[in-house]
Amino acid sequence: MPWKQNPWFETVLEAQRRAKKRLPPSVYAALVAGSERGRTPDDNTNAFGELQFAPHVAGHQTDRELGTSVLGIPISIPVLISPTGVQAVHPDGEVAVARAAANRGTIMGLSSFASKPVEEVAAANPNTFFQMYWTGTREAMVQRMDRARAAGAKALIATLDWSFSIGRDWGSPAIPERLDFKAMVDFAPEALVRPTWLTQYLKSRHLPDLSAPNLQPPGGEAPTFFGAYYEWQQTPPPSWEDVAWLREAWGGPFVLKGITRVDDAKRAVDAGVDAISVSNHGGNNLDTTPATIRCLPAVAEAVGDQIEVLLDGGIRRGGDVAKALALGARAVMIGRAYLWGLAANGQTGVENVLDLLRMGLDSAVLGLGHKSIHELSRDDLYIPEGFERVLGAQKEAPTS
Ligand SMILES: Cc1cc2nc3c(=O)[nH]c(=O)nc-3n(C[C@H](O)[C@H](O)[C@H](O)COP(=O)(O)O)c2cc1C
């Protein structure tokens, strides 16, 4: 680079480049994630590029409203933090993300596999949603929900789209069970070539913690990340009755994350959820599931008047947020975008990402001639033929 680097980055892709330079390769690879051929994460991001804007040339609005609410919580931009369970990105981890989200007036989604306890995260951002998978006994799930509720979590996100599909054509790094002496010796060559990352941890006087503190049983120890994963894998998958039970057991606002099909969206309504996120887990579940932005219109059309419909997957620009809203999302959630920001520049980096999304969204609302995000509609877009995917809405086969 011939010029001095500005600590402020101007796109999420630049944050990703910086994250790649800063993070030990195995930590970076854990964030890239994906499965099998990696088609779904690619489609998640590329599909936004296929949608085209239809901007106006005059009659633009001077004042533009970007705020909305999700589950009754007012937010200044329609962008929430999606829960991600990744360790070792930054010593302040999810607490830094929560502070950034609070400073920018939005909601923090905290994974139950995350590296920081829900009490610390909810103290940093009072609008924290706690995320759980269907894992462990019902008793353990109730105990985890009670703890999150007592910490002040405002909603539960149940993430149900996971099928333990492993194997990436580009390979997965070996991640140690714990950072014991042997693991540190093995890991040292990676850490030593990433001095900025290492110095951050040395300054914080903590080594990266590879446990899941939000899954700690009363009086017991927090499981390791792999221990938590094993419990999840051993748990029989949930039925729709189980989803209704979970919803009931939580009692407060409830989001079901992972919907791509119209029939599932309708069943989620029947199970009593308040919101869904059209999501394919950022392309980390079944590879070749279509991009979420392709699935959104049919799902929003089917249930958008009964529950709140969010979308996550592939959001990298404010224009992507505008497109999701135009196709029926109330708000979006971001995953890798804020992880790149966190890796590149800690809390400031996450604020930087949220600012980029706000500015890009504002540009889109301006160019499209609107005074509010609530005016965004399909009319603002050129949608190429064959773009959309309607999953799970085939006519029922005749019975005779
Ligand atoms: C490294 C990584 C870890 C994730 N961990 C979780 C998790 O613990 N719980 C969850 O509900 N979703 C998890 N997700 C999915 C995100 O919440 C979100 O659905 C996805 O990242 C959105 O796609 P994007 O990264 O393209 O924005 C994870 C995603 C990534 C990339």
The ligand as an SDF file (V2000), in Angstrom:
LIG
                    3D

 31 33  0  0  0  0  0  0  0  0999 V2000
  -17.9060  -18.1440   12.7430 C   0  0  0  0  0  0  0  0  0  0  0  0
  -19.3830  -18.1760   12.8690 C   0  0  0  0  0  0  0  0  0  0  0  0
  -19.9700  -18.6640   14.0390 C   0  0  0  0  0  0  0  0  0  0  0  0
  -21.3610  -18.6860   14.1740 C   0  0  0  0  0  0  0  0  0  0  0  0
  -21.9210  -19.1290   15.3440 N   0  0  0  0  0  0  0  0  0  0  0  0
  -23.2580  -19.0650   15.4990 C   0  0  0  0  0  0  0  0  0  0  0  0
  -23.8570  -19.3920   16.7540 C   0  0  0  0  0  0  0  0  0  0  0  0
  -23.1790  -19.7450   17.7130 O   0  0  0  0  0  0  0  0  0  0  0  0
  -25.2050  -19.3100   16.8540 N   0  0  0  0  0  0  0  0  0  0  0  0
  -25.9900  -18.9210   15.7970 C   0  0  0  0  0  0  0  0  0  0  0  0
  -27.2060  -18.8290   15.9380 O   0  0  0  0  0  0  0  0  0  0  0  0
  -25.4420  -18.5920   14.6190 N   0  0  0  0  0  0  0  0  0  0  0  0
  -24.1100  -18.6480   14.4560 C   0  0  0  0  0  0  0  0  0  0  0  0
  -23.5510  -18.2590   13.2610 N   0  0  0  0  0  0  0  0  0  0  0  0
  -24.4340  -17.7620   12.2010 C   0  0  0  0  0  0  0  0  0  0  0  0
  -24.6720  -16.2630   12.3280 C   0  0  0  0  0  0  0  0  0  0  0  0
  -25.4860  -15.9370   13.4240 O   0  0  0  0  0  0  0  0  0  0  0  0
  -25.3830  -15.7210   11.0840 C   0  0  0  0  0  0  0  0  0  0  0  0
  -26.5100  -16.5120   10.8210 O   0  0  0  0  0  0  0  0  0  0  0  0
  -24.4710  -15.6970    9.8670 C   0  0  0  0  0  0  0  0  0  0  0  0
  -23.1430  -15.3860   10.2040 O   0  0  0  0  0  0  0  0  0  0  0  0
  -24.9940  -14.6850    8.8730 C   0  0  0  0  0  0  0  0  0  0  0  0
  -24.2300  -14.6830    7.7200 O   0  0  0  0  0  0  0  0  0  0  0  0
  -23.0450  -13.6150    7.4410 P   0  0  0  0  0  0  0  0  0  0  0  0
  -21.8820  -14.0840    8.2470 O   0  0  0  0  0  0  0  0  0  0  0  0
  -22.8380  -13.7110    5.9870 O   0  0  0  0  0  0  0  0  0  0  0  0
  -23.5610  -12.2730    7.9070 O   0  0  0  0  0  0  0  0  0  0  0  0
  -22.1740  -18.2340   13.1100 C   0  0  0  0  0  0  0  0  0  0  0  0
  -21.5810  -17.7410   11.9510 C   0  0  0  0  0  0  0  0  0  0  0  0
  -20.1990  -17.7070   11.8180 C   0  0  0  0  0  0  0  0  0  0  0  0
  -19.5950  -17.1600   10.5710 C   0  0  0  0  0  0  0  0  0  0  0  0
  1  2  1  0
  2  3  1  0
  2 30  2  0
  3  4  2  0
  4  5  1  0
  4 28  1  0
  5  6  2  0
  6  7  1  0
  6 13  1  0
  7  8  2  0
  7  9  1  0
  9 10  1  0
 10 11  2  0
 10 12  1  0
 12 13  2  0
 13 14  1  0
 14 15  1  0
 14 28  1  0
 15 16  1  0
 16 17  1  0
 16 18  1  0
 18 19  1  0
 18 20  1  0
 20 21  1  0
 20 22  1  0
 22 23  1  0
 23 24  1  0
 24 25  2  0
 24 26  1  0
 24 27  1  0
 28 29  2  0
 29 30  1  0
 30 31  1  0
M  END
$$$$
